[in-house]
Amino acid sequence: MPIPSEVTGEEIDKDVRQELQSLPKTLAEDVAKNLVMVARLIDEDPEAAYGYSRVALRLASRVAAVREAAGFAAYANQKYGEALAEFRAARRMTGSVELWPVMADCERGLGRPEKALDMAGAPEVNKLDKAGQVEMRLVAAGARRDMGQLDAAIVTLQSPELASHSVQPWTARLRYAYADALLAAGREAEAREWFAKAVEADRDGSTDASDRLAELDGVEFTDALAEDGEAEGDSVDGDEDGRH
């Protein structure tokens, strides 16, 4: 797959670069460039990112960082079985528990929420850092919802991290998940409160909490053309207005 000339491979994380030092220099450079492309494209073009990850995997399947990147690229393309296999391989190579939550989420993607819940109660969770433990809580709550256990999902998300007033990288997503679970349970007033709290914490727009809040408040967004037509006496059906 083509790689832009400005990509040198030096852009990758220093820990990954250190891992690649076990490879011949030219091969390490090629693998690094493909990993850079995976990182660049995984959000905007996951299919292309997956293609680059397969090239890196073909070149250096014994490097844990490559297996991990291949796992995330497969995950982004909803290839959960493949992602799980790559994450397991990376974990065997490193002994790290860092990938435990995303591995559990792969189990959800494969239609095995019970397995995800088993993983949420495993000893590995105690070895995760705070961000990993919050991620595991989100996965467990999602598994409860998969099983139709809405009240249990809500209880799962109730935690010191949710109650905390300090804003951490996970705060917006945790509050959003809690609001969404409350709304699914028909607790609209509480859901609105927590979507508003998610908006406060969502400094980089990682969730659509502001749109969900607007929907609950009955805010509708009408484009200028529709407004012009209405002003001229044209009939505009409010149900067809663009809602975000």
C-alpha positions in Angstrom: 0.0 0.0 0.0 1.3 3.5 -0.8 2.9 5.5 1.9 3.2 9.4 1.6 6.8 10.5 1.1 6.6 12.7 4.3 6.1 9.7 6.5 9.5 8.6 7.8 8.5 6.2 10.6 10.1 8.4 13.2 6.6 9.6 14.2 5.9 6.5 16.2 6.1 6.2 19.9 9.6 5.7 21.3 8.6 2.5 23.1 7.4 1.1 19.8 10.5 2.2 18.0 12.6 0.4 20.7 10.6 -2.8 20.1 11.3 -2.6 16.4 15.1 -2.5 17.0 15.0 -6.2 17.1 14.4 -6.1 13.3 16.9 -5.4 10.5 17.1 -1.6 10.0 15.3 -1.4 6.6 12.6 -3.8 7.7 12.1 -1.8 11.0 11.7 1.4 8.9 9.1 -0.2 6.7 7.1 -1.6 9.6 7.3 1.8 11.4 5.9 3.6 8.4 3.0 1.2 8.1 2.3 1.6 11.9 2.3 5.4 11.4 -0.4 5.0 8.7 -2.5 2.8 10.9 -2.4 5.5 13.7 -3.2 8.3 11.2 -6.1 6.6 9.5 -7.8 4.4 12.2 -10.4 7.0 13.0 -11.1 8.6 9.6 -10.6 5.6 7.3 -10.5 2.4 9.4 -10.6 0.2 6.3 -7.4 1.7 5.0 -5.8 1.5 8.5 -6.7 -2.2 8.5 -4.9 -2.6 5.2 -1.7 -1.0 6.5 -1.9 -3.1 9.7 -2.0 -6.3 7.6 1.2 -5.2 5.8 2.9 -4.5 9.1 1.7 -7.9 10.4 3.1 -9.7 7.4 6.4 -8.0 7.9 6.8 -8.4 11.7 4.3 -10.7 13.3 6.5 -11.4 16.3 6.5 -7.8 17.5 3.9 -7.1 20.2 3.3 -3.5 19.0 2.5 -4.8 15.6 0.0 -7.4 16.9 -1.6 -4.7 19.1 -1.9 -2.3 16.1 -3.4 -5.0 14.0 -5.9 -5.7 16.8 -7.1 -2.1 17.1 -7.4 -1.9 13.3 -9.5 -5.1 13.2 -11.5 -3.8 16.2 -12.2 -0.5 14.3 -13.6 -2.6 11.5 -15.8 -4.6 13.8 -13.7 -7.8 13.1 -14.0 -8.8 16.7 -12.8 -12.3 16.4 -9.6 -11.3 14.6 -9.1 -8.4 17.0 -9.4 -10.6 20.0 -6.8 -13.1 18.5 -4.3 -10.2 17.9 -4.8 -8.7 21.4 -4.3 -12.1 23.0 -1.1 -12.6 21.0 0.2 -9.1 22.1 -0.7 -9.9 25.7 1.2 -13.2 25.6 4.2 -11.4 24.3 4.2 -8.6 26.9 2.5 -10.1 29.9 0.6 -6.8 30.2 -3.0 -6.5 31.3 -3.5 -3.2 29.5 -5.6 -4.7 26.7 -8.0 -6.6 29.1 -10.9 -4.1 28.7 -10.8 -4.0 24.9 -10.5 -7.8 24.8 -13.7 -8.0 27.0 -15.4 -5.6 24.6 -14.5 -7.9 21.7 -16.3 -10.7 23.6 -19.4 -8.3 23.6 -18.9 -7.8 19.9 -18.9 -11.5 19.3 -22.3 -11.8 21.2 -20.8 -13.1 24.4 -21.7 -10.5 27.1 -21.5 -13.2 29.8 -17.8 -13.8 29.0 -17.2 -10.0 29.1 -18.7 -9.9 32.6 -16.5 -12.8 33.7 -13.5 -10.8 32.5 -14.8 -7.8 34.5 -14.6 -9.8 37.6 -11.2 -11.4 37.0 -8.0 -10.6 39.0 -6.5 -8.9 36.0 -8.8 -5.9 36.6 -7.0 -5.1 39.9 -3.8 -4.7 37.9 -5.2 -2.1 35.6 -4.5 1.6 36.1 -7.4 3.9 36.9 -8.2 4.6 33.2 -8.2 0.9 32.5 -10.6 0.2 35.4 -13.0 2.8 34.3 -12.9 1.4 30.8 -13.6 -2.1 32.2 -16.6 -0.6 34.1 -17.9 0.8 30.8 -17.5 -2.5 29.1 -19.3 -4.4 32.0 -22.2 -1.9 31.9 -22.5 -2.4 28.2 -22.6 -6.2 28.7 -25.4 -5.8 31.2 -27.3 -3.7 28.7 -26.7 -6.4 26.0 -28.4 -8.8 28.4 -31.3 -6.5 29.0 -30.2 -5.7 32.5 -30.7 -2.0 32.5 -30.8 -1.5 36.3 -27.7 -3.5 36.7 -26.0 -1.4 34.0 -26.9 1.8 35.9 -25.5 0.4 39.2 -22.3 -0.8 37.5 -21.6 2.8 36.4 -22.2 4.3 39.8 -18.7 4.7 41.2 -16.4 7.3 42.8 -15.1 8.2 39.4 -18.7 9.1 38.3 -19.3 11.1 41.4 -16.0 13.0 41.2 -16.1 16.7 40.3 -12.6 16.5 38.8 -12.5 16.1 35.0 -10.3 13.2 33.8 -9.8 11.8 30.3 -12.5 9.3 30.9 -15.1 11.6 32.7 -17.1 12.6 29.6 -17.5 9.0 28.4 -18.4 7.7 31.8 -21.1 10.4 32.4 -22.4 9.9 28.9 -22.8 6.1 29.4 -24.6 6.7 32.7 -26.9 9.3 31.1 -27.7 6.9 28.2 -28.4 4.0 30.5 -30.8 6.2 32.6 -32.6 7.3 29.5 -33.0 3.7 28.3 -34.5 3.0 31.7 -37.0 5.8 31.2 -35.4 8.1 33.8 -35.4 11.1 31.5 -34.9 13.9 34.1 -31.9 12.2 35.6 -30.6 11.4 32.1 -30.8 15.1 31.1 -28.8 16.1 34.2 -26.1 13.6 33.4 -25.9 14.5 29.6 -25.4 18.1 30.8 -22.6 17.0 33.1 -21.1 15.0 30.2 -21.2 18.2 28.1 -19.3 20.0 30.8 -16.5 17.4 30.8 -16.4 16.8 27.0 -13.7 19.4 26.1 -12.7 17.7 22.8 -16.1 16.6 21.5 -15.5 12.9 22.0 -19.2 12.3 22.6 -22.4 13.6 21.1 -23.7 14.6 24.5 -24.6 18.1 23.4 -26.8 16.7 20.6 -28.5 14.3 23.0 -29.1 17.1 25.5 -30.6 19.3 22.7 -32.9 16.4 21.7 -34.1 16.0 25.3 -34.8 19.7 25.4 -36.8 19.5 22.1 -34.4 21.7 20.2 -34.7 21.3 16.4 -32.2 22.6 13.9 -33.7 23.8 10.6 -31.5 24.6 7.6 -31.7 28.1 6.1 -33.3 26.9 2.9 -36.2 25.4 4.8 -36.6 28.6 6.8 -36.7 30.7 3.6 -39.4 28.4 2.1 -41.5 28.7 5.3 -41.2 32.4 5.2 -42.5 32.5 1.7 -45.6 30.5 2.7 -44.3 27.1 1.8 -45.4 24.2 4.0 -42.6 22.7 5.9 -43.1 19.5 7.9 -41.4 19.9 11.2 -40.7 16.2 11.4 -38.4 16.5 8.5 -36.2 19.1 10.0 -32.6 18.2 10.4 -31.9 17.1 13.9 -28.4 16.6 15.3 
